[in-house]
Amino acid sequence: MKHSLLIILLACTSLGVLAQENNYVSEVWCPDLGNGKYKNPVLYADYSDPDAIRVGDDYYLTSSSFGCLPGLQILHSKDLVNWHILGAAIPTTVPPVETPERPEHGNRVWAPSIRFHNGTYYIFWGDPDQGVFVVRAAHPEGPWSEPLLIKEGKGLIDACPLWDDDGCVYLVHAYAGSRAQLKSVIAICELDSACTRALTPSRIVFDGHEEHETCEGPKFYKRNGYYYIFHPAGGVPTGWQVVQRSKNVYGPYEWRTVLAQGKSNVNGPHQGAWVTTQTGEDWFLHFQDVGAYGRLVHLQPMTWNEDWPVMGVDKDGDGCGEPVQTYRKPNVGATYPRCTPQESDEFDHFTLQPQWQWQANINEKWAWYAGDKGFVRLYSYPVPADYKNLWDVANILLQKSPAPHFTATMKLTFTPDKRYIGERTGLLVMGLDYAGLILEKSDNGIHLMQVSCKEAKLGTPEISHATVQLTDMPASEAAKVAKATDTDRTTVWLRARFTDTGKKIQKSEGSHDQMILCHFSYSLDGKKYQPLGEPFQVREGQWIGAKVGTFCTRPAIKRNDGGWADVDWFRISK
């Protein structure tokens, strides 16, 4: 009887938590204007290469997660404007597992497609080093199956299926030039009915070299007897959206450009998903690359003209639309409350909350989610033997940047092992360049540093810009041989304030990024904050936006235990 009661209580608690998270509204970005309209982007965060579907009255979206875990985060919405994070389809490990604790920056899960067919949810994606994978589930919350490699091949990316009327299943995909030595083409193969293997070799159906260089990210649809391939072209920051159609699955295909920047301020509007509401309206979700914050998700109205789609607003009637900044919300037959993806975390749960991702395949020894105590404990974990900086450290816990202007603050208690030096923790802003407020146990106590590291993936060392001594180590012999339980324990509040300066920095010819600056400060009482160090120019990661979070490490020396960092809370505010 007690066991049954416990199950009921846990179920009620889970439902209560889910309901609370569904109603989370960000202080820093909410696309629902509250007057029947919305503003773009509907997701001011790096949900790169988005794909979405409608199942009944519910909408589900997923995106590229590369080597970040949990992977394939799944978002849910009732109206295409208000979204929350439902969970993830790859909870702990993405193949290969031979290197479970080494970050795979920019690799693994590229441009997924989410589909629902005959009662089953599917997500397909291309791994540029291995081939096309699929996972499946009876419910979007999971559990999801283990990733299955269904088409092996170097350079196969951006996979999307189509179940045809005659029962055949086709798969459209692109090629990554970095692995396949060929790009700017779209290909199709046939799958078995269970979607477990490819039945045919891939056949190239479109060559974009002359007019649509860097065509990739295809999505496959069928309407009114036409096969449609929606795909971007022209490159991530400066490209446009193309739609092809044919009466035959293998072509020949004719094409049109249906969405481009035009006179708007939305560069490179392309790659995403066509969805149709319950009331018959058509909409298109796509991304915009803004640089440091990554690829943000926009929502465009979509209409049809003689079996050709037009996205955004076609002001001159040429069949190619421009992105909208604000627009009326989709008609889904009802009105729903505002909500946004989860950000702040009080760490009062017993599992990792869905806004967080580790930098690599997850090791269960990295953290204890002590929900009853109201904190997450990060254990100091050894860095790689060839450690140069945090780029190759796996146990870094991060979440996406959520708005043009925001503040990330965390309360942290650091308890290093007193027998050793070199354990570290802190607040981190992670990208190709990174910076942070780092607490480190040294031979004379604990000090707080503001550090930065430029071109981290090249192995460059960190630079310390300012240091504050937080504790002093007694010089007695007793201190040198102290037990692990005899510790220095330091509580500190760490803060990073992000600001979009409104300035542009040139990235390449015809491409500019927004300049984002981050200022760091700290507090010893949670009330008065002192600035520390230098402003940091935030930079994107490898195919992802900059992230913010925390970590706890120790040197690569074999020991049987170490210290830890207890994170009481992590809050996103204005």
N, C-alpha and C positions, 0 to 999 in steps of 0.2 A: 504493500500500500504506500509506504514511504517512497519507494522507488518510482511508482507511477506519479505520485504527487510532485517529486523532483522534476520528472520529465515535463509535466504540465507547467511548472513554474519556470523552467528554463525556456520552454517554448514561448510562454507569455513575455518573458524578458526579452527574447530575441525579436519578437514581433514589435515590442515597444521600442527597442533600439532602432529597428528598421524604420518604423514610422517616424521616429525623431530625425533620423538621418535623411529621410525623404523630404522633410520640411526644412532642412538646413538652408539658410539664405545668407550668402556671403555679404560681408560689410564692404567689400572692395569691388565687386562686379556682379551685377544682376541684369541679364538682358531683357527681362520682362518689365516693361515700363509702367505696367499697372493701369493702362488706359486703353487696352485692346491692341496695343502695338508692341513691337520688340525692337531692340537695337542689335546690330552686329558688332563683334562676333557673338554668337549665342554661347560659345565656349571660349572664354579668353584664357586658353591654356593649350599646351602642346599635345593635342590629339591628332597626330600626323596621319595623313592618308585615310581619312574617316570613311567608314561604310556603315550603312544603317538599313533597317527593315522595319516594317509594321507587321505585327501579329495581333489581330483583333483590334483592341483599343490601345495597344501598347507599342512603343517604339524602342528599338534597341540599337545602340551604336558601339562599334569597336574601332580600333585604330592600331597603327604600328606601335609595337612596344620594344622592338629590337632586342637587346640583351637584358632589359630590365625585368625584374620579377617581384611580385606576380605579374605575369604577362597577359596580353590581350585583355586589358581592363574593359569591362562591359558597362555602358551607361544606359539608363532607362529614362524615358520621358512619356508623358501623356499628350504632349502638344507640340513637340519638336523645338520648343523654346526653353522650357524648364527641365533640366537634366540633373540626375544624381548618379553616383557610382554604385552599381549593383554588386559587382564582384569582379572576378577575373577567370578566364578560361584555362590559363596555365598557372596553377597556384604556386609551384615551387621550383620547377626545373624545366628548362627548354633544352632539347638535344643540341650538341652532344653532352653527355654527362662525364666524359673523361676529364674535363677541366671544370669541375663544378664551382670552384672558388676563384675564377679569373674573369674579370669583366670582359664582355664581348661587345665593346662599344661599336654601335652602328651595324652590328651583324644580327643574324637570326631571324626575327619576325618582321617581315616587310609587307606593308600594304595588304592587310587581310580583307576578306569579304565574309560577311555574316549572312546566312540564309536560313529559311525555315521551310522544310519540305516533308510532307506526310508525317507530321507530328514530331519531327526531330529538328533541332537546331544544329547548324553546321557553321564552323569557321574554317576557311581555307586561307593559307598564306604561302608565300614563297620564301625560302631560306636561300640566299644567294650562293651559299657554299654547299648546299646539300640537295635541294629540290623543293617540291611542293608537299606540304603537310596539311592534315585535316584533324580537327577534333569535333566531337559531337556530344549532344546532351538532350535529355528530355525536357529540361527546363533551363532558361537562361541563367538562373542562379547556380546551376550545376547540380550534381557533380558532372564535370566534363571528362571525356575519355582521354587517355594518354595520346600525345601527338603521334600520328601515323604518317609515315612517308609514303605517298601514293605515286609520285613520279620523281625518280631520281635524276639529277642533272645539275651540272655546275652552271650558275647564272640564271636559273629559272626563278622568276619573281612575280609578284602582283597577280596572284591567281584568283579566278572567280568562276564558279560553275553556272550552268544553265540546264535545268531539267526541261526537255522538250516535250511537246504534246504526244509524240509517239513512244515515249519512254526512254529515249536515248539521253545520255548525260554528256554534256560537253564542258570543256574547261578552256577558258581563255587566259593567256598569260603574256608577260613581256620577258625581256632578257636584260640582265645587268651587264653592261659593257666591261666593267671591271673584272668580271669572272668569265663571261662567255665570249669576250672579244667581239661582241656584236650587240648593238642596241638600236633603238628607234624602229623596231618592228614589233608587230603583234601576231601571236600565233594561237592556234586552237588544236586541241586533241580531244579524243573521246575517252570517257571513263566507264568502268563497269557500273551497273545499276546500284551497287552498294557503296560506291565511291571509295573503294579500297585500292584501286590500281588503275593506271592508264592502259587502255586497250590499243591505242594507236600512237604512232609518232606524232609530234606536233607539226602542223602545217602553217607556214607563214601566210597570213591573209591580208596584211597591210604593211607597207614600207613607208615610213614617214621621213626618210632622209632628206628629200627635196623640200617638202612643204611643212612637215611637222616633226622637226628634229626633237629627239628625246621624248618621243611618244612612249608612254608607259602606263601603269596603274589602271588597266582596263576593267570595266564592269560590264557584265553580260545581261541583256534583257530581251524580251520578246513582246511585241505589241502589234495588233492588227496585221499579223502575218509577216511582219518585218523582224529580223534579228538586228538588235542594236548593240553596238560596242561604244560605251562612253569612255573616253580616256583623255588625260591631259597631254599637252605637248608644249615645247618651248622652254622647258626648264622650270625648276621649282619657284624661283623668285620673280620670274618675268613671263611666265607662260600663259596659256589659254586653254579652254575646254573644247574638245572636239567630240562630235558624235558621228558615228558611221552607221549605215544601215544596208541591209541586203535581204532579198527573199530567200537566199540560200545560206546555210550556216557557214559555209566556207567561202562565201562571196561569189562574185566580186562585190566589194563594198564601195559605196559612194559616201562622201563625208561633207560635213559643214562645221565651221567654227560657230559655237552657239553662246559662248560667254567669254568676255575679255575685259580688261581693266577699263578701257575707254577713257572717259574723263573723270572716273572715280579715283579714290585714293587707295583702292584695294588692288595691290599688285599681285600678279600671278594667280588669279582666281580659277582654280581647277582641282581636279581629282576628288571624287566623292561619290555620293549616293543619290539616286532618284527614289523618292518615296511618294506614295499616293495615300491621302487621308481617307478616313471613312466616308467623307462627304464627296469624294471624287476630285479633290484638289491635288495638284502635283507640285512638289517642292524638291529642291536640290541642295544638299549639304556638301560643302567643299572647304578647303583650307586656304589660308593666306600665310605666307612666310614673312614674319616680321623681324627675323634675326634672333636676337638674344632670347626672346621669349618663345621662339619656335614657331610652330604652325597652328594657327588659331582657326576655329571652325565657324563658318558663316552659313546662313540659311537664305536661299534665294527662291522667290516664286518662280514657277515654271509653267509654261503653257505649250500648246501644240498648234502648229500651223502646217497643214498638209502632211501630217505624219513626220514632221520634224519638230523637235523640242526647241523652245526658246527660253533661256534662263535669265533671271534678273529682269531688268526693265529695258525693253528695246525702244529707245527714244527715236531712232531714225528709221525704224521699220525694215532694217536690212537682214533680220533674222538672227543677229548676234546681240545679246543683251549686255548690260553693265550691272555690276553689283549694286544692291541697295544698302543704304546705311540704316534706315528705319523703315518699317513696313507693318501692315496689319498682321496680327498673329494668324497662323493657320486655323481654318475652320475644322475642328475635330468633333463637332457636335456637342461639346460641353466646355465648361471653363474650369481650369484647375489652378490651385494655389502656386505661388512662386516657390521655386527651389533652385539650388545650385549645387555643383559637385562639392563634396565634403573637403574641408581644409583644416580647421583647427581640431586639435585632439587633446582631450583631457586624460587619455590613457586609462580609462576606467572600463576597458574591455579585456577579454582574455585571449584575444587574437589580434593580429595585425589588421588595422582598419584600411579600407580599400583605396584611400588616397595615397598610401605609401607604397614605394617600391624600393627594393634593394638593388644594388648596382650589378648583381650577378645572380646565378643560381643560388638558392637559399640553403644555408646551413642551419639546422635547428638549434645549434649551440650558440648562436649569436645573441639571442635575446630571450628574456622572460617577460611575458605580458601579464603583469601582476595587477589585474583589474580590480581586485578587492582592496588593494593597497593604493590604487590610483597612480601608478607609474609604470613605465616600461624600463626594465633594467637591461642595458647593453653591456655585455661582458667584453673586456678587452681581449681582442683576438689578434693572433700574430699576423703581421703584414708579410707579403711575399719575401722570399730570401733575397731576391734582386730588387728590393724596394728602392724607388727613387723619389716618388711622391704619391699622393692619394689616387692618381689616375688608375692604377692597377690594384687598388684595394677593393675587395668585394663587399665587405660588410659596412657599406655606407647607406643609410636609410634616408630616402629623399622623396619629395613630392614636387609636382609641377608648379611653376610660377603662375599665379591666378589672375593677375590684373596689371594694368600699366603702372599703377602706383599702389604699393602695399608695404606693410611692416610685418616681419616675422620675428616673434619673440618666444623664447623658451626658458623654462626654469630647470636647472640642471644641478644635480649633486654628484660630484666626482669623488670616488673612493678608490684611489689607486692602491696597489699592493705596495706596502711600505718597504718591502725588501728589495725592490728593483727601481730602476729609473726608466724613463722613455714611454710610459703609458700616456695616451693622449685621448682627448674627447673635445667636443665643442660644436659650434654652429657653423655650417658650411654652405657656401654658394658654389655649385658645381657646374662646370662647363669645360670647354677646351682650355680656357683659363679658369682658375678657381681662386677663391679667397674665403677667409673665415676668421672666427674668434676661436682660438685653440688653447685649451688648458693642457699643460704638460707637466708631468712629474719629473723633476730634475734632482740632482744630488743636493740641492739646497732648498727643496720644497716644491710647491706648486706655483707656476706662473702662468699668466694669461697673455697670449700673443695675438696680435692681428697680423695675419700672414696673407700672402698671395703667391700664385704660381702661374706663370705665363707659359703657353704651349706645353701644357702638362703631359700630353701624349708623347712628346719628344723626350721626356725624361728629365726636364729641367727641374732644378731644386726649388723649394719654397724660399721666399724672402720674408723675413720678419720686419714689420714696419714700426711696431711699438710693443713694449712688454711691461706688464704690471706684476709684481710679486704678490701672491695671494696668501701663501703660508711660508713659514720658515722651518727648515729641518734642523732640529737640535744636533749639535756636533758631538754628542756623547757616543761612546761605544755602544751603549744600550740601544740607541736609535738605529745603529748600523745593522744590528742583528735582531731587530724587532720582528715579532711574529706577524703573519699576514693579517690577523685580526686587529693588530695595533696599527691603525691607519690614520692618514690625513684625510679628513672628509671636508670638502669645500662645496658650498652652495653658491651659485651665481646665476644671475639672469642675463641672458645674451640676446642681442637685438640686431637685426639687419633691416635697414629701410631702403626700399627700392623706389627709384624715381625715373619715369620716362621724361627725359630732358626736352623732348620735342625736336632735338637736333638729329640730323642724319649723318651716318658715316658710310662712305663708299666701300662696298664689299667687292664688287667687280664692275666691269663696264655695263652700265645700264641698271645696276643693282645697288640699292642702298638699304642699310639696316637702321633701326631706331637705336639711339644711344641711351642705354640704361645705366644709371649710376647707383651704387649701393654704398651706404654709409653704415659703419658699425659702431655700436656702443654697448656698455655693460653696466650692471648694477649689483651691488652687494646687499641691497635691502628690498629690491623689487619696486622701488619708488623713484629714486634719483638715479638717472642714467648718465654715464660719462662717455663721451666719444673716445674712440681708440683707433689709432692708425690712420690710414689714408683712404679716400674714396676709391672704390673699385669699379672699373668699367665692365659690366656683366657681359658675358659672351655665351653663345649657344654651345651645346655639346655636339657629339658626333651624330648628326641627323636628328637631334632632339633639342628642345629648348633648355635653358638653364634651369636647374632645380635647386631647392633649398632643403636642408635637413641636418642630420647629425651622424655621429659615428663614435666608436671607441676601439682603439687599437693598442697594441704593444709591439715591441721589436720582435724580429724573427729569431727568437732564442727559445729553445725547447724548455718549457716549464710545465709543471702539472697544474698550475692555476694562475690566476691573476686578479686584477681589480675590476671595477665596473663603473658605469655612469647611470644614475637613475634620472630619467626625464619625467618630471612631474606633469608638465603640459607643454604644448606647442601651439601657439595661437597666431592666426592671420588677422590683421586689423588694418585700419586706415593709417 
